[in-house]
Amino acid sequence: MKILVTGGAGFIGSNFIRHMLNKHKDCSIVNLDKLTYAGNLKNLSDLSEKKNYSFVKGDICDKKVVEKAMGGCGIVINFAAETHVDRSIIEAGSFIKTDVYGTYVLLQAVMKNKIKRFIQISTDEVYGSIENGSFSEDDPLNPRNPYSASKAGADKLVLSFFSTYNTPVILTRSSNNFGPYQHPEKFIPLFVTNLLENKKVPLYGDGKNIRDWVYVLDNCEAIDLVMHKGKDGEIYNIAGNNEKKNIEVVKLILKKLNKNESFIEYVTDRLGHDRRYSINCEKIKKLGWEQKHDFDDSLNLTIDWYKSNISWWKEIKAGM
């Protein structure tokens, strides 16, 4: 089983590659990554000598690079994306190019190379905000910022290739991931690393925006399951069932790092800030998926990882 993983030097992609190589001894992986600010080969430095792992530096928008990297692969999993909402609000063009056009280039190459399965990694943000209840896979999309709009566009494009060309595609949409190797511009690692540096943490608005949190290794297990047992043309939500207000998460982190609430700095709310995300994941549970990691224990593991890898995140933050 030879797999092309795009965006494999990023947070979820690198965790997925490590998961696959540890679990499946017959697996070999080609990692195609542009190495933007969010891609870091140090995330996979322990795998660099493995014979069943190889790295290709390149952009998914480059047709020649994509086709060469895809050669001999049977499965393609697309993690490559611009993902930070704040950055998309400032400059949306790179999001549209990578998330939409890059996905198109991959789909064209998938058809040309007769790939057996293409998995598009998406997000619960494409559904938009919901006051009550949870979104299911067949609910309409309502993205409310340039990042989620670019991912929604890519999702629609992927599904159009299934309905038009019968391309063997699957979509996964997960809730907020957290865990080791997450870029320190993101919510949990930003707050953890700021507090480790004895700095204040910037909390948007009133801090009552609600997000559902899933530990990254549980998401990797879900993607692995979908790759083996999912049905072409289908969408699978992956939820952590850990809905918490941002202020609740912040207070938990403060408590675990022995800091008081004076470290919270309330800042002007983000433009178009969705109030609550929530997705129903009964569909993937019917395939046999169950999350293994409790939120509190996972948060402890995450904080411990950042405590133990100070040089990793300090180098990144120095360049932010």
N, C-alpha and C positions, 0 to 999 in steps of 0.2 A: 504494500500500500504506500504509494508515493504521493505526497500532498504538497501543493503549493499554498503557503500561507502568506498573504500579503499584509503588510503592516505588522509583521511579527516581532519587530524590535520595540513595539509600544507596550503599553501596560497589559491589556487583556491578551493580545497576541503572543507576547513572550511567556505569559503564564500558561497559555494553551499549548504552545510548543513543548514546554517542559512537561506538562501533563501527558501529552501524547507520547513522547519519547520514553517516559517512565512507565507508562501503562501498556503500550503496545510495542512489543519487541520487534514485530515485523514492519514497523512504520519507519519511513524515511521522509524527511521534510526539507523542502526548499523554502527559505525565508526571503521574500522580496520586500525590501523596505527602502524608502527614499532617504531615511535618516534626517527628517526635519528635526526641529527642536524637541519634539515629543518622542522621537525614536532614539533608542540608546542601546548600542551593542553590548554595553556592560550588563544589561539585563539578561544576556545569554552567554556571558563569558565562560561559564562552566561547561557549556556545550560545544565550544569552538573546535575541540579536537575529536568530537564524535564523527564516525564515518557515515552515520545516517542523518547527518545534519549539514546543510550548506547554506551560505548566505550570498545573496545577490543584491548589490546596491542598485536601485532604480526606481523609477516613477511609474505608477500604474497607468498614467496618462500616455506613456511611451509604448506604442504598439510593438516595436521591435524587441524591446527589453522584456515586455510581458510574454510574447510568444516564445522567446528563447527560454525564459525561466519556467514556462509551463510545459516545456517539452518533456515527455515521458511521465507526466503526472496524471493521476486518475481522478483526483479530487482537488478543488480549489476552494479556499475559505478566505473571504475578503474582510479583514479587519481594518484595512487601510482607510483612513478618513481623517479629515479635520474635525475635531470634536468639541472644542472649547467654546461655549456659548458667548462668553464675553468677547472673545476674539472675533467671532462671527458678526457681532453687532458693530464692531469697529471696521471690519473689512470682510465682506461676504464673498468676494470673488474667488479666493482660493478654495473656499468651501464648496462652491458650485462646481469648480473645475475638478477637484479631487473626488468629491463625494458622488457627483453625478456623471461627469464625463469619464472619470477614471473607471467607474463601474461599467459604463458602456464599453470601454476598451476591453475590460476583462471579459464581458459577456461575448463580445465578438470573437475573442481568442478561444473562449470555452467552446463555442460552436465549431470553429475551425479545427480545433484539436480533439473534438469528440470527447470532451471531458464527461465523466460519468455522473458527477454531482458538483454543483456550485452552491455554496452557502454564503449568503449575504448577512453580515452581522449588523443589526440595526439597534434601535433604542426605543424605549417606551415614550420618549419625548415626541415622537411623530404623532401620537394620539392627541396631544395637547393636554390641557388641564381638565380635571373632573372634580366636581364638588362632592358627589356621593357615588358609591359603587365603584366598579372597576371596569376597565376596557377589556373587551375580548378581541380576538384576532380579526373578526369580521366587522368590527366597528369602523366608521369612516375616520380618516386622518384629519387632524386639525393643528398642524404645526404653527407655532406662534413666534418663532425667531429664525434667523437665517440658517443657523446650524440644523435645527430640526426640520426645516423646510428642505434643505439639501438632502438630508437622509430620507425624508418622505419621497422626494423626487427619485432618488435611487431605488427605493423600495418599489415604486410604481413601475419603473423601468425594468427591474428584475422580473416582476410578475408579468409584464407585457411580453417579455421574451419567452416565458412559459406558454402563455396563451397563443402567441403568434407562431413561434417556431418549435414549441414543445421542448425548449431547453430545460434540462433537469436542474431546476433551481429550488432552493429552500430559503426561507427568511427566519431569522431569530430576532426577537426584540426583548431586550433585558432591561430590568430596572437599574438603578444606580449601582455600579460596581465599586468595590473597595478592596484593598489588600496590598500585598507587597509589590513594589516596582511601579506604583502609580505616580505620575508626574506631580511634583509638589505645587503646581498651580491649581490642582483640584481640591475640592472642599475638605475632605478628611485629612489628606496629607499636608495641605497648606496649614490647617489649624494645628495639627500635631507638631510639624516642624517649627512653626512660629513659636509655639509654647516651649519647645525644647531649646529655642534660642532666647527664651524669656521675652518674647515680643507679643504684642496684642494681636487678637484675631479679628478680621473684618467681617462682620455679620450683616448681610443685606436686610434692609427694611426692619420689620418687627420680629424677624426670625421665625415666623410661624408658617412658612412655606413647608409643605409636607413632601417627603421623598421616601420611596421604598428602597431599602438597601439589600443587596445580594453580595455575598462574599465571592470574590473572583473565581476561586476554585470550584465553587458550586456551579457557576456559569460555564466554566470549562467542561465540567462533567455533562452539563445539559447539551452543549454544542456537540460534544463527542457522541452522545446518545442520538441526537438528531441526525448526525452524519451517518450513523449506522442503521437507524430504524425509522427516520423521518420519511415522509411521503413527498414526492416532487410536487411543486406548485403550492405547498402549504406554508403557513406562517405559524411560528411557535413562540408564545410569550414565555419569558423566564423571569419569574418574580421571586423576591426574597421573603415576601410577607413580613417585612419589618418596616412598616410605615412609621416615620417619626418626623416631628417638627425639627427644623434645622437647629432651633435653640435647644431642643432636648439632646441632640447629638453633641452640640458644643458643650453643654453642661456635663455630659458623660465624660468627654475628653478632658475637660478641666479637672474633674474629680480624679480621674485615673492618673493625671500628671501633677496632682497636688497643687493646683492653681485655683485662685478664687475668681469670682465673676467680674472683678475689676479689669481682667484681661480681655473682656469682650468690648469691641469697638463697633457700635452700630453705625453703618454707613448707608448712604442713599441707595435705595433699592435699584436693582437691575431693571433696565428697560424691558417691558414685556415679560416680566418674571411670572412664570406659571405658578399657581398656588398649590396645586396638588397633582401628583402623578400616582396612578394606581392601575395595575393590570392583573387580569385573571390568568392563571397558568394551569388550569385544570387539563388543558389539552396535552401539554407535555407530560403531565403527571400520568396520563393514560398510557404514555409510552414507557413509563417505569421510572421517571425521574423524581427524586426527593432530595431536597437540600440537606446537607449533612452538618452544616456549621451554624451554630447559634450566634446571634448578632453580638452579644456581649463578649463571648469568647473570641469571636473573629476580630472584634475591635481590639481586644487585648493583644492578639497575635500581630495585628497590623501595627499597633503602637510599638510593640517590642521590636518589630522588624525595622522601623524607622530609627529606633534607639540604637540598634546594632549596625546600621548602615549609614552613619552620619556623613561619611565622605561622599557617598553616592548622591545624596540629596543636596548637600552643601555645594557641590560642584555645579549642579543644575541650577540651584537658586542664585548662584553668583552670576549666572548668565541670563537670568530672567529680567 
